[in-house]
Amino acid sequence: MATGPARLRPDPGVRRSGRPPGPAPRALTLAIGDVVVYGGYGIATIAAGESARGQAKVVVLEFADGLSVTLPLERAIAYLRPVSGETEMSAVQTTLQGAETPGEEAWLKRIKAARSKVVEGEATGLAEVIRDGARRAGKSTPRGEAVRLSSNERELCLKARRLLAAEIGLARGIEPDEADVWIDDQLASAQPRGST
């Protein structure tokens, strides 16, 4: 009889991809019952870890909406991460309050950059997508008309916001709706450009 949650041991030779430089992320144990973040898909619970005779080890994830995903262990190590802690939440707050990322004005390049951040699913990257979309939507054209985000940009901003609100809610022990209000509060308290 097992006396604790089953753990899949990550291969130390497999490098986690998609990590920004900086302090090492919190340890990912991949224990059954652990709550993890899977890139652009969101929060999931590790439901099982299996290894069939002669086959590679896999990790089974279950999402709140009933979706179940099976990943090879190497992919799980590369793409899953623990739910953000307070250090990451502080970085998210700073990002949301910051100025828009100076970037490419070409629509296609903006979309590709935003899509990449949403797919990676890092909390600060999601915050950048939300912040940049909100700042861009608040601008005016040279003719004084309000800038409208394309439908693709709006969809990416909404997805980023949904993913980030769910993670903030889980990290802080609040409902996603409350986390969404918190995101609005951070965007509203942004420092004007050029202020210190």
C-alpha positions as CSV (number, residue, x, y, z in Angstrom):
1,M,0.0,0.0,0.0
2,A,1.3,3.5,-0.9
3,T,1.8,5.8,2.1
4,G,1.8,9.1,0.3
5,P,1.3,10.8,-3.1
6,A,3.1,9.1,-5.9
7,R,5.9,11.1,-7.4
8,L,7.3,11.1,-10.8
9,R,11.0,11.9,-10.7
10,P,12.1,14.4,-13.3
11,D,15.2,13.4,-15.2
12,P,17.9,15.8,-14.1
13,G,19.3,15.8,-17.6
14,V,16.0,17.3,-19.0
15,R,16.2,21.1,-19.1
16,R,13.0,23.1,-18.4
17,S,12.4,25.3,-21.5
18,G,10.7,28.6,-21.8
19,R,12.1,30.0,-18.5
20,P,13.3,33.6,-18.4
21,P,16.7,34.2,-16.9
22,G,16.7,34.9,-13.1
23,P,16.1,33.0,-10.0
24,A,15.3,29.3,-10.3
25,P,11.6,28.5,-10.3
26,R,10.1,26.7,-7.3
27,A,10.6,22.9,-7.4
28,L,8.1,21.0,-9.5
29,T,7.5,17.6,-7.8
30,L,4.8,16.2,-10.2
31,A,3.0,14.5,-7.3
32,I,-0.5,13.2,-7.9
33,G,-2.9,15.8,-6.5
34,D,-0.4,18.7,-7.1
35,V,-1.9,21.8,-8.8
36,V,0.2,23.0,-11.7
37,V,0.0,25.5,-14.5
38,Y,0.2,24.2,-18.1
39,G,1.2,27.1,-20.3
40,G,-1.7,28.6,-22.3
41,Y,-4.2,26.0,-20.9
42,G,-4.2,27.2,-17.3
43,I,-4.5,25.5,-13.9
44,A,-4.7,21.7,-13.7
45,T,-4.4,19.0,-11.1
46,I,-2.0,16.0,-11.7
47,A,-4.5,13.1,-11.7
48,A,-2.1,10.3,-12.4
49,G,1.4,9.3,-13.3
50,E,1.7,6.1,-15.2
51,S,4.4,4.0,-16.7
52,A,3.4,1.0,-18.8
53,R,5.9,-1.8,-19.4
54,G,8.2,-0.7,-22.2
55,Q,6.5,2.6,-22.6
56,A,7.6,6.1,-21.5
57,K,6.3,7.6,-18.3
58,V,3.4,10.0,-18.6
59,V,1.6,12.6,-16.5
60,V,-2.2,12.9,-16.7
61,L,-3.6,16.4,-16.0
62,E,-7.2,17.2,-15.2
63,F,-8.6,20.7,-15.7
64,A,-11.6,22.3,-14.0
65,D,-13.7,22.2,-17.2
66,G,-13.3,18.4,-17.4
67,L,-10.6,18.3,-20.0
68,S,-8.0,15.6,-19.4
69,V,-4.5,15.8,-21.0
70,T,-1.8,13.1,-21.0
71,L,1.8,14.3,-21.4
72,P,5.0,12.4,-21.7
73,L,7.1,13.0,-18.6
74,E,9.7,15.0,-20.6
75,R,7.1,17.4,-21.9
76,A,5.5,17.7,-18.5
77,I,8.9,18.7,-17.0
78,A,9.4,21.2,-19.8
79,Y,5.9,22.8,-19.9
80,L,4.4,22.5,-16.4
81,R,5.2,24.9,-13.6
82,P,4.0,25.4,-10.0
83,V,1.4,28.1,-9.3
84,S,3.0,31.5,-8.8
85,G,3.9,32.5,-5.3
86,E,4.0,36.0,-3.7
87,T,7.3,36.9,-5.4
88,E,5.8,36.3,-8.8
89,M,2.5,38.0,-7.8
90,S,4.6,41.1,-6.8
91,A,6.2,41.1,-10.2
92,V,2.7,40.7,-11.8
93,Q,1.6,43.8,-9.9
94,T,4.6,45.8,-11.0
95,T,4.0,44.7,-14.6
96,L,0.3,45.6,-14.6
97,Q,1.1,49.1,-13.2
98,G,4.0,49.7,-15.6
99,A,4.0,51.5,-18.9
100,E,3.2,49.7,-22.2
101,T,6.1,47.7,-23.6
102,P,7.7,49.7,-26.3
103,G,7.5,47.4,-29.3
104,E,6.7,46.9,-32.8
105,E,3.7,48.9,-34.2
106,A,3.2,46.3,-36.9
107,W,0.0,44.4,-36.1
108,L,1.3,41.0,-37.1
109,K,4.5,41.3,-34.9
110,R,2.4,42.5,-31.9
111,I,0.0,39.5,-32.3
112,K,2.9,37.0,-32.6
113,A,4.6,38.4,-29.5
114,A,1.3,38.4,-27.5
115,R,0.4,34.9,-28.7
116,S,3.9,33.6,-27.6
117,K,3.4,35.0,-24.1
118,V,0.0,33.5,-23.8
119,V,1.2,30.1,-25.0
120,E,4.1,30.2,-22.6
121,G,1.7,31.0,-19.8
122,E,4.2,32.7,-17.4
123,A,2.3,35.0,-15.0
124,T,4.4,38.1,-15.9
125,G,4.0,37.5,-19.6
126,L,0.3,37.2,-19.2
127,A,0.3,40.5,-17.3
128,E,2.3,42.2,-20.1
129,V,-0.3,41.1,-22.7
130,I,-3.1,42.4,-20.5
131,R,-1.3,45.7,-19.7
132,D,-0.2,46.4,-23.3
133,G,-3.7,45.7,-24.6
134,A,-5.3,48.0,-22.0
135,R,-2.8,50.8,-22.7
136,R,-3.2,50.4,-26.5
137,A,-7.0,50.5,-26.2
138,G,-6.7,53.7,-24.2
139,K,-4.9,55.5,-26.9
140,S,-6.2,57.8,-29.6
141,T,-5.4,57.8,-33.3
142,P,-3.9,61.0,-34.9
143,R,-7.5,61.9,-35.8
144,G,-8.6,61.8,-32.2
145,E,-10.5,58.5,-32.5
146,A,-10.2,55.8,-29.9
147,V,-7.8,52.9,-30.9
148,R,-9.7,49.7,-31.3
149,L,-7.9,46.4,-30.8
150,S,-8.3,43.8,-33.5
151,S,-10.5,40.8,-32.7
152,N,-7.3,38.7,-32.4
153,E,-5.7,41.1,-30.0
154,R,-8.9,41.3,-27.9
155,E,-9.2,37.5,-27.8
156,L,-5.5,37.2,-26.7
157,C,-6.0,39.8,-24.0
158,L,-9.2,38.1,-22.7
159,K,-7.5,34.7,-22.6
160,A,-4.5,36.1,-20.9
161,R,-6.8,37.8,-18.4
162,R,-8.8,34.6,-17.7
163,L,-5.6,32.6,-17.2
164,L,-4.0,35.2,-14.9
165,A,-7.1,35.8,-12.9
166,A,-7.4,32.0,-12.2
167,E,-3.8,31.8,-11.2
168,I,-4.0,34.9,-8.9
169,G,-7.2,33.5,-7.4
170,L,-5.5,30.2,-6.6
171,A,-2.2,31.8,-5.4
172,R,-4.0,34.3,-3.1
173,G,-7.0,32.1,-2.1
174,I,-9.6,34.4,-3.7
175,E,-12.2,33.9,-6.4
176,P,-11.2,34.5,-10.0
177,D,-13.8,37.4,-10.2
178,E,-12.1,39.1,-7.2
179,A,-8.7,38.6,-8.9
180,D,-10.1,40.2,-12.1
181,V,-11.1,43.2,-10.1
182,W,-7.6,43.3,-8.6
183,I,-6.2,43.3,-12.1
184,D,-8.4,46.3,-13.0
185,D,-7.2,48.1,-9.9
186,Q,-3.5,47.6,-10.8
187,L,-4.1,48.8,-14.4
188,A,-5.9,51.9,-13.0
189,S,-3.1,52.7,-10.6
190,A,-0.5,52.7,-13.4
191,Q,2.2,55.3,-13.2
192,P,2.1,57.9,-16.0
193,R,4.9,57.6,-18.5
194,G,8.0,59.5,-17.4
195,S,7.1,59.7,-13.7
196,T,9.2,58.1,-11.0
